Amino acid sequence: MADINPALDTPTDLPSNSTKSVADALNAALADCYALYLKTKNFHWHMSGPHFRDYHLLLDDQSAQILGITDAIAERVRKTGNTTLRSIGDVSRHQTIADNDMAFVGPTEMLAELREDNLTLVEQFRIVKDAADAAKDNATSGIVDEWTDHAEERAWFLFEASRKA
């Protein structure tokens, strides 16, 4: 990220070098949220098979939850006096969750891939937590716990939904 434009300057009592590490971690998590949102929505659109309705609805709910936290993450970056992602290209440069451009993915594979991706997001949130704690950024440290819990819950639901009888 380039130096912040004075027009975007946000007052904070946190040291700028500390908030930069928090913002970097938040932006990486934000990029993964967008990547996971798009993949989850894609799998929702392309779901097939005997459990279509259940999986279709599950992925729709999960994609909405993932998209719902993106604004909170970006606003946390701004509240720390930093700037956030600006484009799909910016997202692609920061994401660690791999895209899936395959023409067909079976339902079981979809659920397994999304489960692993949600666990990757949990890892990203732990990096945010560590950076926030090191910077004494209590607000970020507190809110990331909820995001982590939601990602763990999504992974759990995907695991349970994909169990063999």
Rosetta silent file (secondary structure, phi, psi, omega in degrees, C-alpha in Angstrom):
SEQUENCE: MADINPALDTPTDLPSNSTKSVADALNAALADCYALYLKTKNFHWHMSGPHFRDYHLLLDDQSAQILGITDAIAERVRKTGNTTLRSIGDVSRHQTIADNDMAFVGPTEMLAELREDNLTLVEQFRIVKDAADAAKDNATSGIVDEWTDHAEERAWFLFEASRKA
SCORE:     score description
SCORE:     0.000 S_00000001
   1 L     0.000  138.644  178.335    0.000    0.000    0.000 S_00000001
   2 L   -76.730  166.622  175.660    1.231    3.464   -0.830 S_00000001
   3 L   -56.387  146.925 -175.431    1.449    6.236    1.720 S_00000001
   4 L   -74.659  139.183  175.677   -1.983    7.459    2.663 S_00000001
   5 L   -68.681  134.425 -179.443   -3.375   10.546    1.009 S_00000001
   6 H   -54.853  -27.650  178.708   -3.896   13.319    3.584 S_00000001
   7 H   -67.341  -19.690  179.327   -7.539   13.518    2.470 S_00000001
   8 H  -103.296    5.367 -178.527   -7.987    9.970    3.823 S_00000001
   9 L   -57.575  131.719  179.929   -6.135   10.575    7.082 S_00000001
  10 L  -121.849  128.445 -179.608   -8.017    9.032   10.006 S_00000001
  11 L   -69.875  135.441  175.117   -7.195    9.974   13.597 S_00000001
  12 L  -152.245  149.737  177.582   -6.027    7.107   15.794 S_00000001
  13 L   -91.411    0.937  178.805   -3.992    6.868   18.964 S_00000001
  14 L   -84.331  142.201  178.433   -2.268    3.719   17.710 S_00000001
  15 L   -63.222  139.803 -174.184    1.274    4.084   16.297 S_00000001
  16 H   -61.815  -34.321  179.148    1.283    4.051   12.492 S_00000001
  17 H   -67.829  -32.318  176.899    3.890    1.270   12.225 S_00000001
  18 H   -72.255  -43.829 -178.596    1.683   -0.959   14.407 S_00000001
  19 H   -68.495  -27.069  178.148   -1.500   -0.181   12.520 S_00000001
  20 H   -62.912  -42.235  179.209    0.241   -0.900    9.213 S_00000001
  21 H   -68.043  -36.154  176.253    0.828   -4.519   10.271 S_00000001
  22 H   -66.697  -44.894  179.909   -2.798   -4.807   11.418 S_00000001
  23 H   -63.040  -40.282  177.899   -4.040   -3.279    8.157 S_00000001
  24 H   -61.526  -44.227  178.964   -1.878   -5.639    6.105 S_00000001
  25 H   -66.070  -41.239  177.676   -3.290   -8.631    7.982 S_00000001
  26 H   -63.917  -42.220  179.726   -6.853   -7.294    7.657 S_00000001
  27 H   -65.410  -35.788  175.563   -6.422   -6.695    3.924 S_00000001
  28 H   -64.958  -42.647  177.242   -5.144  -10.253    3.441 S_00000001
  29 H   -65.261  -38.742  178.391   -8.193  -11.561    5.324 S_00000001
  30 H   -62.856  -43.332  178.457  -10.439   -9.265    3.281 S_00000001
  31 H   -61.608  -42.338  178.424   -8.994  -10.605    0.025 S_00000001
  32 H   -67.422  -34.029  175.815   -9.599  -14.159    1.216 S_00000001
  33 H   -62.263  -44.979  178.573  -13.156  -13.253    2.216 S_00000001
  34 H   -64.585  -42.950  178.584  -13.866  -11.986   -1.287 S_00000001
  35 H   -62.137  -43.013 -179.994  -12.242  -15.058   -2.873 S_00000001
  36 H   -69.505  -38.030  176.565  -14.227  -17.356   -0.572 S_00000001
  37 H   -58.887  -50.922 -178.055  -17.441  -15.422   -1.171 S_00000001
  38 H   -63.098  -40.228  179.226  -17.115  -15.752   -4.952 S_00000001
  39 H   -66.868  -43.164  179.872  -16.217  -19.432   -4.747 S_00000001
  40 H   -63.193  -42.619  178.778  -19.082  -20.175   -2.352 S_00000001
  41 H   -66.805  -40.963  177.258  -21.550  -18.293   -4.559 S_00000001
  42 H   -59.114  -47.333  179.451  -20.186  -20.045   -7.669 S_00000001
  43 H   -65.035  -36.340  174.897  -20.647  -23.450   -6.034 S_00000001
  44 H   -58.138  -45.712 -179.292  -24.139  -22.378   -4.926 S_00000001
  45 H   -67.225  -32.807 -172.126  -25.023  -21.566   -8.548 S_00000001
  46 L  -107.129   15.743  178.139  -23.533  -24.792   -9.900 S_00000001
  47 L   -65.396  145.999  176.583  -24.698  -27.256   -7.240 S_00000001
  48 L  -148.563  171.446  173.543  -26.273  -30.454   -8.530 S_00000001
  49 L   104.516 -178.681 -172.625  -27.317  -33.865   -7.279 S_00000001
  50 L   -66.445  -21.860  179.104  -29.756  -35.441   -4.839 S_00000001
  51 L  -102.838   22.227 -174.377  -28.981  -32.966   -2.010 S_00000001
  52 H   -46.887  -56.657 -173.015  -29.272  -29.968   -4.325 S_00000001
  53 H   -59.824  -47.938 -178.811  -31.791  -27.971   -2.297 S_00000001
  54 H   -61.790  -47.185 -178.590  -30.065  -28.419    1.069 S_00000001
  55 H   -69.306  -39.993  178.920  -26.592  -27.650   -0.279 S_00000001
  56 H   -58.306  -47.085  179.697  -27.849  -24.806   -2.472 S_00000001
  57 H   -68.817  -40.219  178.266  -29.462  -23.114    0.542 S_00000001
  58 H   -58.724  -47.550 -177.962  -26.481  -23.822    2.820 S_00000001
  59 H   -69.960  -31.432  175.860  -24.061  -22.204    0.385 S_00000001
  60 H   -65.215  -45.091  177.677  -26.373  -19.243   -0.162 S_00000001
  61 H   -61.945  -43.810 -177.899  -26.511  -18.635    3.599 S_00000001
  62 H   -67.623  -40.337  179.673  -22.761  -19.021    3.930 S_00000001
  63 H   -64.021  -39.378  178.388  -21.957  -16.717    1.029 S_00000001
  64 H   -63.638  -39.870  178.843  -24.211  -14.021    2.501 S_00000001
  65 H   -64.632  -42.687 -179.783  -22.458  -14.347    5.871 S_00000001
  66 H   -64.122  -47.888  179.097  -19.018  -14.075    4.266 S_00000001
  67 H   -61.580  -34.111 -178.390  -19.980  -11.030    2.200 S_00000001
  68 H   -62.025  -27.858 -179.340  -21.526   -9.495    5.313 S_00000001
  69 H   -89.535  -10.251 -176.869  -18.209   -9.231    7.143 S_00000001
  70 H   -61.924  -39.820 -179.688  -16.283   -7.632    4.281 S_00000001
  71 H   -64.788  -41.555  179.364  -17.549   -4.158    5.098 S_00000001
  72 H   -63.747  -39.184  179.028  -16.602   -4.529    8.774 S_00000001
  73 H   -65.039  -49.307 -179.414  -13.099   -5.671    7.840 S_00000001
  74 H   -61.804  -39.898  179.289  -12.560   -2.784    5.397 S_00000001
  75 H   -67.588  -31.762  175.408  -13.913   -0.266    7.898 S_00000001
  76 H   -64.499  -40.539  177.737  -11.520   -1.599   10.559 S_00000001
  77 H   -58.622  -47.010 -179.170   -8.648   -0.944    8.148 S_00000001
  78 H   -65.734  -37.482  179.736   -9.839    2.634    7.678 S_00000001
  79 H   -65.723  -23.235  177.526  -10.363    3.158   11.416 S_00000001
  80 L   -86.388    2.940  177.460   -6.703    2.275   11.951 S_00000001
  81 L    86.873   19.184 -178.079   -5.730    5.101    9.583 S_00000001
  82 L  -118.310  178.861  178.219   -4.869    2.892    6.608 S_00000001
  83 L  -112.466  157.128 -174.983   -6.320    2.144    3.187 S_00000001
  84 L  -114.748 -174.775 -178.091   -7.952   -1.028    2.006 S_00000001
  85 L   -60.267  149.158 -173.371   -8.289   -3.052   -1.178 S_00000001
  86 L  -120.266  -13.694 -172.588   -9.451   -1.154   -4.241 S_00000001
  87 L  -161.683  169.853  174.658  -10.210   -3.666   -7.003 S_00000001
  88 H   -60.817  -38.370  176.636  -10.574   -7.296   -8.057 S_00000001
  89 H   -60.965  -41.417  178.094   -6.921   -7.109   -9.137 S_00000001
  90 H   -63.639  -41.913  176.501   -5.963   -5.925   -5.666 S_00000001
  91 H   -58.735  -47.847 -176.399   -7.936   -8.819   -4.177 S_00000001
  92 H   -63.917  -30.107  178.541   -6.144  -11.310   -6.438 S_00000001
  93 H   -73.552  -21.887 -176.534   -2.736   -9.954   -5.400 S_00000001
  94 H  -105.710  -19.832 -173.104   -3.546  -10.497   -1.698 S_00000001
  95 L   -70.618  146.145  172.491   -5.671  -13.664   -1.608 S_00000001
  96 L  -109.846  -18.207  177.034   -4.315  -16.988   -0.386 S_00000001
  97 L   -78.246  124.765 -176.916   -7.509  -18.957   -1.096 S_00000001
  98 L   -74.036  143.109  173.057   -7.221  -20.439   -4.582 S_00000001
  99 L   -71.466  160.209  172.989   -9.882  -19.790   -7.211 S_00000001
 100 L  -129.154  106.788 -177.677  -11.707  -22.737   -8.756 S_00000001
 101 L  -104.738   15.996 -178.679  -12.451  -22.226  -12.452 S_00000001
 102 L   -65.710  145.342 -179.844  -13.348  -25.832  -13.240 S_00000001
 103 L   -67.892  -31.788  178.420  -16.377  -26.354  -15.487 S_00000001
 104 L  -143.464  133.611  173.427  -17.766  -29.000  -13.115 S_00000001
 105 L  -131.579  128.816  179.753  -17.106  -29.784   -9.474 S_00000001
 106 L   -68.591  154.564 -177.477  -19.064  -32.522   -7.739 S_00000001
 107 H   -55.007  -43.404 -179.601  -21.081  -31.652   -4.622 S_00000001
 108 H   -63.936  -41.288  178.613  -18.837  -33.617   -2.247 S_00000001
 109 H   -67.244  -37.734  177.150  -15.728  -31.948   -3.664 S_00000001
 110 H   -58.838  -50.601 -177.548  -17.383  -28.526   -3.408 S_00000001
 111 H   -62.628  -41.418 -179.866  -18.157  -29.004    0.279 S_00000001
 112 H   -65.407  -42.550 -179.613  -14.669  -30.344    1.040 S_00000001
 113 H   -65.428  -43.057  179.370  -12.948  -27.475   -0.794 S_00000001
 114 H   -67.219  -35.277  176.852  -15.068  -24.850    0.932 S_00000001
 115 H   -60.534  -48.645  179.688  -14.446  -26.484    4.310 S_00000001
 116 H   -63.565  -38.862  178.735  -10.682  -26.247    3.776 S_00000001
 117 H   -64.725  -38.293  176.527  -10.999  -22.678    2.496 S_00000001
 118 H   -66.334  -34.945  175.983  -12.920  -21.649    5.609 S_00000001
 119 H   -69.603  -32.767  172.821  -10.169  -23.177    7.731 S_00000001
 120 H   -63.646  -40.549  177.679   -7.633  -21.165    5.719 S_00000001
 121 H   -64.080  -37.587  175.344   -9.679  -18.078    6.540 S_00000001
 122 H   -58.158  -43.574  177.703   -9.537  -19.041   10.232 S_00000001
 123 H   -60.403  -42.484  178.533   -5.726  -19.056    9.914 S_00000001
 124 H   -61.978  -41.861  179.444   -5.849  -15.575    8.332 S_00000001
 125 H   -65.541  -32.068  176.633   -8.033  -14.326   11.186 S_00000001
 126 H   -68.400  -34.217  175.131   -5.515  -15.691   13.707 S_00000001
 127 H   -65.111  -42.345  176.077   -2.807  -13.675   11.963 S_00000001
 128 H   -59.506  -46.417 -178.598   -5.045  -10.601   12.301 S_00000001
 129 H   -58.382  -46.507 -179.980   -5.570  -11.395   15.992 S_00000001
 130 H   -62.414  -44.093  179.409   -1.826  -11.682   16.613 S_00000001
 131 H   -64.443  -41.435 -179.855   -1.103   -8.412   14.773 S_00000001
 132 H   -65.512  -42.952  178.870   -3.902   -6.625   16.612 S_00000001
 133 H   -63.420  -41.242  178.987   -2.725   -7.882   19.995 S_00000001
 134 H   -64.254  -33.313 -179.294    0.853   -6.817   19.227 S_00000001
 135 H   -87.416   -1.962 -175.213   -0.394   -3.354   18.234 S_00000001
 136 L    59.203   34.950  177.633   -2.659   -3.115   21.299 S_00000001
 137 L   -92.495   82.426 -174.972   -5.570   -2.661   18.884 S_00000001
 138 H   -60.805  -36.760 -177.709   -8.264   -3.953   21.233 S_00000001
 139 H   -64.172  -47.722  178.610  -11.149   -3.224   18.854 S_00000001
 140 H   -65.600  -43.572 -179.752   -9.717   -5.331   16.028 S_00000001
 141 H   -57.632  -39.771 -179.027   -8.631   -8.044   18.451 S_00000001
 142 H   -71.966  -44.499 -175.287  -12.148   -8.272   19.851 S_00000001
 143 H   -73.176  -28.807 -178.736  -14.100   -8.261   16.612 S_00000001
 144 H   -67.860  -22.874  176.700  -11.898  -10.820   14.856 S_00000001
 145 H   -61.571  -41.693  178.724  -12.959  -13.415   17.434 S_00000001
 146 H   -65.989  -42.191  178.720  -16.508  -13.311   16.069 S_00000001
 147 H   -62.575  -40.216  178.525  -15.289  -13.623   12.465 S_00000001
 148 H   -62.994  -45.758  179.895  -13.169  -16.609   13.474 S_00000001
 149 H   -59.822  -41.884  179.239  -16.121  -18.280   15.188 S_00000001
 150 H   -64.619  -41.631  179.228  -18.294  -17.825   12.086 S_00000001
 151 H   -66.513  -39.867  176.629  -15.630  -19.327    9.799 S_00000001
 152 H   -64.233  -39.199  178.410  -15.172  -22.280   12.156 S_00000001
 153 H   -65.320  -41.951  177.081  -18.942  -22.793   12.198 S_00000001
 154 H   -60.610  -44.024  179.080  -19.108  -22.735    8.389 S_00000001
 155 H   -61.396  -41.212  179.391  -16.313  -25.334    8.222 S_00000001
 156 H   -63.443  -47.468  179.308  -18.158  -27.489   10.755 S_00000001
 157 H   -60.769  -41.951  179.717  -21.456  -27.305    8.831 S_00000001
 158 H   -65.240  -38.545  176.701  -19.666  -28.186    5.580 S_00000001
 159 H   -63.436  -49.588 -178.311  -17.982  -31.126    7.302 S_00000001
 160 H   -64.374  -39.212 -178.714  -21.247  -32.421    8.762 S_00000001
 161 H   -67.447  -24.707 -176.438  -23.139  -31.943    5.490 S_00000001
 162 L   -98.234    2.231  179.227  -20.541  -33.987    3.606 S_00000001
 163 L   -64.731  144.149  173.898  -20.395  -36.951    5.984 S_00000001
 164 L   -82.182  142.390 -178.022  -21.225  -40.327    4.546 S_00000001
 165 L   -64.300    0.000    0.000  -24.180  -42.033    6.270 S_00000001
